[in-house]
Amino acid sequence: MLESLIHSLLNSRAESSSLLADLEGSTLPSIGSNSGDANSLIGSGTGTSLNRAKQQEDSPYDDFINQSVTNNYDPATFDAASDIDDTLNVLSPQLLQIYLVQVNPIFPILPSSSLWSLVTQRGRYLTYAADHPVPRALACAISYMAITTLSNDRCSREFNTSHDVLLDKHQSLTQLALEQADYINTNDLTVLQAFVLFLISIQAHDRSRKAWTMLSLALRIAQSLFLDKADPPFMVSSLERQMRGRLWHIISLLDVQASFDRGSAPMLHADCLHSQVFPATDFLNFFTPLEDHASLSPGPTLLTDPIFIMVIAEAQHAFRSLDLSGGTGPCMVGIDMHFRLQVAADFQQKSQGILKDCQPQKIPLHWFLEKIVNVTHAFLQLVAIQPMQGIPNYLFSRDIVSQSMSLSLAVQFLQSLNELHQDPRIEPFRWYARLFVPWHAFSVAMDYVFPCSDASL
């Protein structure tokens, strides 16, 4: 069973991911002219009631989208030096729609409705001027992220260009736009948002260490903007406060992902999210209903419900609690296996509480969230008894652990992951699953499969 499971997982990843070969010649973008404005931190958004976020299915704006999808837009003819000056040629209504459907529900860090002005008002975004380099960088990052989420077949069908070519062009455009926004020296939240989207895009299709290396820069910029503080030493609007907290959660998630992917210690401490706790969604008046994320129109500044970030925050807390690379923490005291397994159980209980009102049979994101919780719980159980770091056996209280149990949990995790990959409903969010390579489960399975006497495994 294990052999067939591994073959199935490898085949599903090979067919769906279209991973680029490492771009050996690519380096970090150089520092451009300082065109950022320290006083142009993100503008305050106008709050609106949740009811105003609901749009009719036959919204007049849908006609605009349908008519504009292919007008004057050919991604195969991008030239980084010339097209960067025309935001409309970079971010089309089609790419923005893809972003809102496939990225925004998972990483809701941008005011969705305000993004339409990048298309309809030739680059105008929030309080920025239309020709400002910051919204231009954001438009490029959104386009790059949207292309990253697509399969090669869809790129060929909708853009008449291969996925690899589009990725290469949009990566170059985004690098240049970030350089023009002086992202290394930035004091602008929007520039950091664009940079983080850029890193996520790279990580989703490039298995080199580029994103891992640049993540430390994103973290330092975030700390310089006090994103790790719920109350920064300057005034922020309620919209900006929400965006700051969400972005910090995403950066923390990337830190966990990098730690898992590279087998290295996380850069952030286990309590890094304690100061950034989301309030109950009932008390926020600028959330867009999850089911309406694809039918937004220009108008009030809206944010999407952060339910995915809330669930992943619980996963981050559990992963960091189980991490042994730092040599401290509650799981290092006697390294009690019962306590570690309870961490995984607590994650499952808290996540199910967050999802108690979800409708997985009706809403694709809710289904994906439910599956992610199951996969993450299986992974946390495996990490609880088989840490990724090499820890001497004498430190563990292994009274409840056997080789058969370790192999069983590894197979259980791989099986749940394979079921997720094989279900066609994952397609809009498949890019997210590609961020996590299950090398640890494969390693445990290979270690224990030969001496194991349980033929069912």
N, C-alpha and C positions, 0 to 999 in steps of 0.2 A: 504493500500500500504506500509506503514512504517513497519508493522509487517512482511510482506513477504520479504521486503528488508533486514531487520535485520537477518531473518532466512537464507536468501541466502548468506549474507556476512559471518555469523558465520560458515555455512556449508563449504563454499569455503576455509576459513582459516583452518578449522579443517582437510579438505581433503588434503590440499597442503603443510601445514607448517611442519607437523611432529615435533612439538615442544618437546624438551626434558623437563623432569621434572627438577626442580631446583636441582643442584648438591650441596646439603647442605654441603657435606664434603670437597668441593673444596675450596682452599684458594689461595691467591696470591702466585706465585712462589717465592721461597727464592732467595736471592742474591747469585749467583755463583761466581766462580773465575773470576777475571777481565782479560778476554782474548781479550777484544776489544783493538783497537789501535787508539789512538786519531789522528794519522796521516793518517789513512786509511779512511778518509771521501770519499764519493762516487767519483769514478774516472770520468774524463771527457770523454764524448762520442764523437764519430766522427760524424759530420753532414753528411747528404746525401740528395740528391734531392728527391722530392716526387715521381718522376718517378721510381727511383730505388726501392721504397717500393712496387711497383706493381709487383705481381708474377703471372706467368702463372697458370691456374687452374690445369694443370697436372704437377705441380712442382715435381721434383724428391724427394723433402723432404717429400711429401705426402706419398710416398712409405715407407719412414722410420717410419712415424707415424703409418701407418697401420700395419707394421710388428712388431712394438715395443709396441703396446698398452697393450698386455697381457704378454709379455716376462718377466719372473722372477718377477712378481708383484702380490702379494696377500695381499691386505690391511687388510684382516682378521687375518693375522698372525703377525702383527706388534708387536714388543716389544720395548718399549721406551728406555730401557737401551742399547739395541744392535743395533737396526735399525737406531738410530740417527747418527751413525758414517758412514752410507752409504746413501748419499743424493739420489742416484738413486732409492733406495728402498722407499724413502719418496715421491719424486716428479717424477712421471712417465710421459711419453709423453701424455698419456690419460688425466691425471689430469691437466697438463699444458694447453692442448688444451681446456679443459672445462673452465679453468680460463680465457684464452684469448677470448673465445666466450661469456661468461656469466658475467664476472666481469670487465675485462679490458675496454670494451666500456663505462662503467659507472664510474669506478674509474681508469682512465689511469695514474697511478702514477709511473709505472715502464717502463723501456725501453724494449718493447716487444721482439724484436729480440734477445737481449742479454740474455733473460731468457732461450732460448734454450740451451745455454751453460751449464746451471745447469743440463741438461739431457745428452747432447752429449759429454761434456767434464768433466764429473764426478764432478760437483760442481763448476767449474770455472765460475766466474761472474765478468764482467768488469775488474777491476784491482786487484781483490782479488785472493789470492792463492787458489788452489783447495781444500785444507784441512782447510781453514779458517772458524771459527764458524759463521761468519756473513752471508755468502751466504747459509750456512746450515740452519740458522734460517729463512731466507727468503724463502727457498724451503719448509720448513715445514709450514710456514704461508700460502703460495700459495696453498699447498695441502689441508690444513684445510679449506681455503676459498672456494676452488673448491667443496669439499664435502658438504659444507654448502648450496651451491646453488642447489643441487640435490634433487629430490623427493625420497621418500622411495622406490617406484616402480622402479625407474631407478637404485638406488643403488643395489637392489636385482637382477635386470636384468643384470647389467654390472659388478658388483663386487661380486655377490652371497653372500652379507652380508647386514644386516639391516642398515638403515641410522643412527640409534642411536648408534650402535656399532662403525661405522666408525667415527662418530662425537667425541665420547669419546676417541678413540685411537688417532685421529689426534689432538685433543685439548691437550692431554697429551704430544704428541711429540713436539708440538709447544711450550708449556710451558717450557719443558726441554731445547729446543734449544735456546729460548730467555734467559733463565737463564745462559746457557753456554756463550752466547754473552754479558752477563752482561748488560741487557737492562736498568736497573735502573740508572746506572752510565754512559750510553753511550754518546759518542760524534759523533756517526756515523748515517748518514742519513738513510742508508739501514736498520739498526736495528730499527729505529723508523718506517720506512715503514712496516717492518714485524710486529711490535707491533700493529700498527693501523689496519692492516689486521686481526690480532688476535682479536682485540676488535670488529671489524665489524662482524666477524664470530660468536662470542659469542652472540652479540646483535640479530643476525638474527635467532637464534634458542633457546635462553635461556632468559626467561622473568624475571629472577632475577636481582638484582642490581649490578652484577659483573662488567659488561661493564661500567655502569654509575659511579661506584666507581673508576675504573682504568682509566677512561677518563681524570681525573684531572692530573694523572701522565703523560699521553701522552702529554697533553697540556703544562705541565711544561718542559718536555724534548724538545718540539718544541720551546718554548720560549728561552730555554738555547742555542738552535742552531740558534736563530734569524730567525726562519721561518716566523715570523710576519713582518719582515723587507724586503722590496724589494731589498735593498742594504745592505747586512750584512757587518760587519767590517773585512772581509777577502775575498780573491779572490775566485770566483766560476765560473765554466764553464757555457756556455749557456744551456747545458743539465741539469746540476745540478740546475741552477736557475729555469728552468721549473719544475723540480721535486719538488723542495722546495715549489714553489708557489702552485702547485697542491695539495701537501700533506697538506699544511696549509688550503686550501679550504675544504678538506675532514675532517680535525679535527674540523673546524668551523661548518661543517654540522653535525657532530656527537654531537657537543655541542647543536645545535638547536634541534636535534632529542632527546637528553637526556632531554632537557628542556620540550619538548612537552610530551615525554613519562612519565616523573616523575612529571609534573606539577610544576617544580621548575624554578628559574631564571637562564638564561644562564650565563655561566662563562665569556664569551667574550662580549665586548661592541659592539654596533650596527655598528661602523665603522671599525670593525676588519679586513675587507677585502679590505679597501680602498688602502692600500699600495701594495696589490698583485692583480694587474689587468692584465688579459691576453692580449697580443698584438693580432692584427688581424692574423688569421692563415695563410694568404697569405704571411706573412713575415717570417714564420718559415719553415726551410727546413728539419726538422726531424720528420714531422708528418706522420703517417700511415693513409691512407684513411680508413674511418669507415667500408666500405664494405669489406676491405681486412684483417680485424683483425684476421681471422681464418686461413690464409694461409701464415703466416710468415715463413721465413727460417732463419737459422743462418747467421749472417752477420753484416751489419751496425747497429748501435744503433738507434732505432726508438721509437718515442712516438706516441700514438694514439691521434687523434684530441680531444681536451677537451670540445667539444660542450655541453656534458651533465653537466660538472662542471660549465660551463658558465651560463646555464639556472638555475641550482640549486643555483648559487651565487645570482642571481636575487631573487629567492625565499627566500634565507636566509636574504637578505637585507630587503625584505618586512616583513618577520616574525619578525625580530628584531625591525623594526619600529613600529609594532603593539603591541609589548610586553610591558606590563604595570607593570611588576614585579619590575623594577628598580625605578619607580616613577619619571623618567625624560624622556626627549626625545620629539620630535615634536608632538607625539600623546597624550601626557599628557597635552598639553596646551589647556585647555578647553575641551579636549577629543571630538573634533568635529567629528561627525559620517560621515559627507561628506568627510572630509579629510581622514579618515580611509578607507573608501570605495574606494577613489581615489588611495590609496596605492595598493590595490588589482588590480585595473584597470591598473595601471602603470606596474605592474608585467606582466600582460597578454600581454600588448602592447610590452614591451621590449623583452619578451620571443618569441613572434611571429616574431619579427624582427630578432632574432638570428636564428630561424628555417625557415626563408623565402625560403631558397634554399634546404630544406630537401625533401626527397621523401618517405613519410610514406607508400605509396602503394608498394614500392619496397624493402625498407630497414627496417628490424624489429626494429632496435634501433630508427630510426626516428619515426616509429609508436608509440613506447613506450614513446618517448620524448613528442610527441604531446599529448598523453593521460595524461602523468604526468603533463603537463602544465594545462590541463583542470581540473584535480583533484585538483591541488595546488591552482588554481584560485578560485575554489569553496570553498576550505578550508579557504583561506585568506578572502573571503567575509564573511564567517561565523564568523571568529575570529574578523573581523572588528566591527561587531555589537554585538558579544557575546564573550568578552575576556575570556581567560582561567582563569585569576585571578579574584577573587571576588571584583568587584569595585562597590561602592555605586551608585544607580541609579541617584542620583542628580548630579553626575559628568558628565553625558552623555547628549548630545543634541539629544534626542530620537524623534525628530519631524518626522523622516522618517522611524522609526522602529516600528513594531507591533509584537505581539506574532505570528501572522500568517506568517509574513516575516521571523522571526527567525526560525520557524519550517520549512518553505519552503526551506531556505538555507541549513539547516541541512539535509533535505531529498535530496536536489539536490546534496550535497557533497557525501552522502552515496550511492546515485544512480550512480553517476559517478565512485565512487570507486568500486562498485559492477560490473559495466560493464567492468571495467579494469580486475578484478579478473576472470570474467567468460570467457573472450576472450582467446582462446588457444594460441594466439601469445605472451602472456605475459610470457609463461613458462620459457624461458631462464633468464628472469629478475624478476621472481616472488619473489625471495629472497629479492630484494630491497623493494618491496611493504610490506613485512612482518616487515620491520624495524619500520613502523609507525602504531600504533594501534589507530583506530578512536574513542577513548573513549570520546573525547570532543563532537563530533557530536552526539553520543548516549546520552550523558548527556543532551544536549540541547533538543534533540527530546523528551526524556522522560519528561522533565520539562514542555514542551509546548503541548504535544500531547493530554492530557486530557482536558485542558480548551479551546483548539482550536475548533472552530465551523466549520472550512473548512473540509467538508467530503472528499474532493479529496485527502487530505493529510493523 
